[in-house]
């Protein structure tokens, strides 16, 4: 038999997942701007230099795409975390109300 998960447990698991997503995004963001230029020997031919420049530009574009994706992931995770926090706060308020009702009836 599958036991239903409480709102509190669900919210806490969601907050943990959001935290991990934020940590991964922060790691990606922190690496942005590192030198990604390709090494070109001094005696490289013009064709080798052009190929190295094209590879460097492609790598820089991928890094920028990773950065932008990480920023979107960070915003998404922050919003998810906030939503789960609201669920946790609501569950806490409901528990408090239930306890108060029990005290007044007992």
VORO-785620 format. One line per field, with one value per residue: residue number from 1; residue in one letter; x, y, z of N, C-alpha, C in turn. Coordinates in Angstrom, 2 decimals. Layout:
# VORO-785620
keke <- NUM, ...
drenmar <- a, ...
nX <- X, ...
nY <- Y, ...
nZ <- Z, ...
caX <- X, ...
caY <- Y, ...
caZ <- Z, ...
cX <- X, ...
cY <- Y, ...
cZ <- Z, ...
END
This chain:
# VORO-785620
keke <- 1, 2, 3, 4, 5, 6, 7, 8, 9, 10, 11, 12, 13, 14, 15, 16, 17, 18, 19, 20, 21, 22, 23, 24, 25, 26, 27, 28, 29, 30, 31, 32, 33, 34, 35, 36, 37, 38, 39, 40, 41, 42, 43, 44, 45, 46, 47, 48, 49, 50, 51, 52, 53, 54, 55, 56, 57, 58, 59, 60, 61, 62, 63, 64, 65, 66, 67, 68, 69, 70, 71, 72, 73, 74, 75, 76, 77, 78, 79, 80, 81, 82, 83, 84, 85, 86, 87, 88, 89, 90, 91, 92, 93, 94, 95, 96, 97, 98, 99, 100, 101, 102, 103, 104, 105, 106
drenmar <- x, x, x, x, x, x, x, x, x, x, x, x, x, x, x, x, x, x, x, x, x, x, x, x, x, x, x, x, x, x, x, x, x, x, x, x, x, x, x, x, x, x, x, x, x, x, x, x, x, x, x, x, x, x, x, x, x, x, x, x, x, x, x, x, x, x, x, x, x, x, x, x, x, x, x, x, x, x, x, x, x, x, x, x, x, x, x, x, x, x, x, x, x, x, x, x, x, x, x, x, x, x, x, x, x, x
nX <- 0.84, 0.56, 1.60, 0.14, 1.84, 2.67, 1.84, 3.85, 6.13, 6.29, 6.73, 9.20, 10.86, 10.65, 11.84, 14.46, 15.17, 15.05, 17.09, 19.33, 19.23, 19.70, 22.31, 23.72, 23.29, 24.53, 27.16, 27.73, 27.39, 29.42, 31.67, 31.63, 33.18, 35.75, 38.92, 38.56, 39.88, 41.44, 44.55, 47.08, 49.78, 52.80, 53.91, 51.80, 49.82, 47.95, 45.47, 45.27, 45.22, 42.79, 41.02, 41.40, 40.48, 37.79, 36.98, 37.40, 35.53, 33.17, 33.29, 33.15, 30.57, 29.07, 29.68, 28.48, 25.81, 25.47, 25.75, 23.54, 21.46, 21.91, 21.30, 18.55, 17.78, 18.48, 16.69, 14.26, 14.53, 14.67, 12.10, 10.57, 11.46, 10.49, 7.74, 7.41, 8.10, 5.96, 3.95, 4.81, 4.61, 1.82, 0.87, 1.88, 0.44, -2.14, -1.92, -1.50, -3.98, -5.67, -4.80, -5.52, -8.32, -8.85, -8.10, -10.03, -12.37, -11.97
nY <- -1.18, 2.18, 4.94, 8.09, 11.17, 13.72, 17.22, 18.74, 17.07, 16.76, 19.41, 19.92, 18.06, 19.08, 21.59, 20.80, 19.63, 21.88, 23.38, 21.82, 22.11, 24.87, 24.97, 23.52, 25.21, 27.53, 26.65, 26.30, 28.94, 30.17, 29.30, 30.65, 32.82, 32.02, 31.48, 30.41, 30.21, 28.84, 27.12, 28.33, 27.58, 29.46, 29.14, 28.48, 27.87, 30.14, 28.91, 27.10, 28.89, 30.20, 28.07, 27.48, 29.85, 29.79, 27.49, 28.39, 30.48, 29.00, 27.48, 29.50, 30.41, 28.16, 28.17, 30.57, 29.93, 27.87, 29.39, 31.16, 29.27, 28.25, 30.48, 30.70, 28.26, 28.81, 30.89, 29.55, 27.53, 29.10, 30.19, 27.87, 26.98, 29.05, 28.69, 26.13, 26.77, 28.42, 26.47, 24.92, 26.82, 27.26, 24.69, 24.53, 26.60, 25.52, 23.24, 24.45, 25.76, 23.52, 22.39, 24.43, 24.36, 21.83, 22.24, 24.06, 22.61, 20.53
nZ <- 0.00, -0.85, 0.91, 1.44, 0.87, 3.15, 3.09, 4.16, 4.02, 1.25, 0.47, 1.70, 0.36, -2.22, -1.83, -1.24, -3.69, -5.32, -4.18, -4.84, -7.61, -7.82, -6.82, -8.80, -11.00, -10.06, -9.96, -12.69, -13.56, -12.14, -13.46, -15.83, -18.14, -17.83, -19.37, -22.58, -24.89, -27.78, -28.08, -30.14, -32.02, -32.54, -35.07, -36.69, -39.59, -41.75, -42.27, -40.13, -38.03, -38.58, -38.30, -35.60, -34.47, -35.25, -33.86, -31.28, -31.13, -31.42, -29.09, -27.20, -27.73, -26.98, -24.26, -23.51, -24.06, -22.19, -19.89, -20.06, -20.01, -17.46, -15.93, -16.41, -15.26, -12.62, -11.92, -12.27, -10.33, -8.01, -7.96, -7.74, -5.25, -3.62, -4.00, -2.85, -0.26, 0.44, 0.43, 2.59, 4.67, 4.64, 5.27, 7.86, 9.10, 8.85, 10.44, 12.90, 13.20, 13.32, 15.72, 17.48, 17.19, 18.21, 20.86, 21.73, 21.50, 23.19
caX <- 0.00, 1.32, 1.17, 0.17, 2.88, 2.12, 2.21, 5.14, 7.18, 6.36, 7.35, 10.62, 11.54, 10.71, 12.85, 15.77, 15.43, 15.32, 18.41, 20.33, 19.21, 20.37, 23.74, 24.26, 23.28, 25.56, 28.46, 27.88, 27.54, 30.73, 32.72, 31.52, 34.21, 37.08, 39.55, 38.21, 40.54, 42.22, 45.98, 47.53, 51.24, 53.30, 54.22, 50.60, 49.47, 46.72, 44.32, 45.22, 44.77, 41.37, 40.31, 41.47, 39.60, 36.41, 36.74, 37.33, 34.25, 32.13, 33.38, 32.65, 29.11, 28.54, 29.80, 27.43, 24.54, 25.44, 25.54, 22.14, 20.65, 22.08, 20.55, 17.14, 17.63, 18.55, 15.43, 13.24, 14.73, 14.30, 10.64, 10.07, 11.77, 9.54, 6.42, 7.42, 8.11, 4.58, 3.22, 5.23, 4.01, 0.38, 0.69, 2.15, -0.71, -3.28, -1.67, -1.76, -5.43, -6.24, -4.47, -6.37, -9.70, -8.85, -8.04, -11.29, -13.43, -11.66
caY <- 0.00, 3.42, 5.93, 9.45, 12.04, 14.93, 18.46, 19.16, 16.23, 17.11, 20.74, 19.81, 17.38, 20.05, 22.61, 20.18, 19.49, 23.23, 23.76, 21.13, 22.75, 26.17, 24.71, 23.16, 26.42, 28.43, 26.12, 26.63, 30.39, 30.56, 28.97, 31.49, 33.85, 31.44, 31.52, 29.26, 30.38, 27.69, 27.35, 28.38, 27.71, 30.64, 28.80, 27.94, 28.42, 30.95, 28.02, 26.58, 30.01, 30.42, 26.94, 27.65, 30.97, 29.29, 26.58, 29.22, 31.17, 28.00, 27.13, 30.66, 30.42, 27.10, 28.63, 31.57, 29.20, 27.20, 30.44, 31.61, 28.16, 28.18, 31.60, 30.29, 27.22, 29.46, 31.60, 28.52, 26.88, 30.05, 30.28, 26.60, 26.98, 29.97, 28.05, 25.07, 27.44, 28.83, 25.25, 24.57, 27.80, 27.00, 23.45, 24.87, 27.36, 24.60, 22.41, 25.31, 25.94, 22.24, 22.26, 25.40, 23.84, 20.72, 22.77, 24.70, 21.60, 19.57
caZ <- 0.00, -0.93, 1.89, 0.89, 1.43, 3.74, 2.41, 4.72, 3.42, -0.17, 0.36, 2.05, -0.74, -3.31, -1.49, -1.40, -5.13, -5.82, -3.69, -5.67, -8.93, -7.68, -6.66, -10.12, -11.82, -9.54, -10.38, -14.11, -13.66, -11.60, -14.42, -17.01, -18.24, -17.80, -20.69, -23.41, -26.19, -28.25, -28.21, -31.53, -32.03, -33.26, -36.45, -37.33, -40.91, -41.69, -42.19, -38.76, -37.19, -38.83, -37.70, -34.15, -34.13, -35.39, -32.74, -30.08, -31.16, -31.16, -27.68, -26.46, -27.90, -26.12, -22.88, -23.29, -24.01, -20.89, -18.89, -20.14, -19.52, -16.01, -15.34, -16.45, -14.24, -11.30, -11.69, -12.12, -9.02, -6.95, -7.93, -7.21, -3.82, -2.99, -4.01, -1.84, 1.04, 0.70, 0.78, 3.95, 5.59, 4.68, 6.04, 9.25, 9.58, 8.95, 11.62, 14.06, 13.30, 13.78, 17.15, 18.20, 17.17, 19.15, 22.23, 22.07, 21.58, 24.27
cX <- 0.89, 0.73, 1.20, 1.22, 2.22, 2.59, 3.58, 6.29, 7.38, 7.07, 8.85, 11.43, 11.69, 11.75, 14.26, 16.14, 15.76, 16.71, 19.50, 20.39, 19.91, 21.88, 24.40, 24.33, 24.37, 26.96, 28.73, 28.14, 28.93, 31.88, 32.68, 32.62, 35.62, 37.63, 39.25, 38.90, 41.40, 43.70, 46.35, 49.05, 51.67, 53.53, 53.02, 50.35, 48.22, 45.46, 44.15, 44.74, 43.27, 40.54, 40.28, 40.54, 38.13, 36.05, 36.59, 35.99, 33.10, 32.11, 32.84, 31.12, 28.46, 28.59, 28.73, 26.06, 24.39, 25.13, 24.08, 21.19, 20.72, 21.32, 19.05, 16.88, 17.62, 17.23, 14.30, 13.32, 14.33, 12.78, 10.02, 10.30, 10.76, 8.14, 6.35, 7.43, 6.70, 3.72, 3.53, 4.59, 2.51, 0.09, 0.90, 0.97, -1.92, -3.13, -1.95, -3.25, -6.10, -5.99, -5.35, -7.81, -9.83, -8.84, -9.38, -12.44, -13.21, -11.76
cY <- 1.25, 4.42, 7.31, 10.29, 13.29, 16.15, 18.94, 18.37, 16.58, 18.44, 20.67, 19.11, 18.32, 21.12, 22.05, 20.03, 20.85, 23.71, 23.11, 21.76, 24.10, 25.99, 24.36, 24.40, 27.38, 27.96, 26.46, 28.12, 30.81, 30.27, 29.85, 32.56, 33.31, 31.42, 30.25, 29.34, 29.15, 28.08, 27.30, 28.55, 28.91, 30.35, 28.22, 28.64, 29.28, 30.08, 27.46, 27.67, 30.25, 29.31, 27.07, 28.78, 30.53, 28.36, 27.36, 29.96, 30.21, 27.62, 28.28, 30.73, 29.35, 27.51, 29.66, 30.92, 28.49, 28.22, 30.88, 30.52, 28.04, 29.31, 31.28, 29.23, 27.82, 30.15, 30.60, 27.86, 27.81, 30.16, 29.01, 26.53, 27.87, 29.35, 26.95, 25.64, 27.90, 27.61, 24.87, 25.52, 27.56, 25.75, 23.71, 25.64, 26.44, 23.70, 23.20, 25.53, 24.66, 22.03, 23.19, 24.92, 22.71, 21.19, 23.36, 23.71, 20.67, 20.18
cZ <- 0.00, 0.05, 1.27, 1.61, 2.00, 2.95, 2.89, 4.10, 1.95, -0.36, 0.67, 0.95, -1.94, -3.07, -1.64, -2.87, -5.73, -5.39, -4.53, -7.06, -8.88, -7.55, -8.00, -11.02, -11.36, -9.94, -11.84, -14.29, -13.19, -12.57, -15.67, -16.98, -18.12, -19.22, -21.46, -24.77, -26.51, -28.35, -29.70, -31.50, -32.87, -34.73, -37.20, -38.67, -40.77, -41.59, -40.78, -37.80, -37.34, -38.19, -36.18, -33.69, -34.21, -34.23, -31.44, -30.00, -30.86, -29.68, -26.82, -26.55, -27.03, -24.66, -22.56, -23.21, -22.68, -19.79, -18.88, -19.65, -18.01, -15.31, -15.32, -15.39, -12.84, -10.97, -11.46, -10.75, -7.88, -6.83, -7.37, -5.70, -3.08, -2.93, -2.96, -0.43, 1.42, 1.09, 2.22, 4.98, 5.74, 5.49, 7.52, 9.86, 9.78, 10.18, 12.88, 14.28, 13.82, 15.27, 17.97, 18.28, 18.18, 20.59, 22.65, 22.21, 22.77, 25.57
END
